[in-house]
Amino acid sequence: STALMSAVGKMTVVEDLDTHFAAPKTKDMKAFLERVDVDTDGRQSTLILTKDRHENTYLSARNIPYLTLSTLDNINARDILKAKKVLVASSALAEIKDRYSA
């Protein structure tokens, strides 16, 4: 939870991605990332946190360099600290609040 707290300044909450990727298309993922100001051509490492794994979202993201897609079950401090930008799906944020709130 400490790594998550240190990443608050670089976090952006986005809507859940499951509905955006009906088919696995890297082009759609790049367009989504550009809408949320992620530099897909540069070396800006980005972490996307989702609540659950959605196959089309995973397949759309896997060919984009410097992009890590992770579910809440698989997050680790290294990925959070390494990322220049962290995108958190709204359902994942609700789960994080449930898990780590006092």
Secondary structure, DSSP 8 states (H G I E B T S, - for coil): -HHHHHTGGGEEEE--STTT-SS--HHHHHHHHHHTT--TTTT--EEEEESS--HHHHHHHTTSTTEEEEEGGG--HHHHHH-SEEEEEHHHHHHHHHHH--
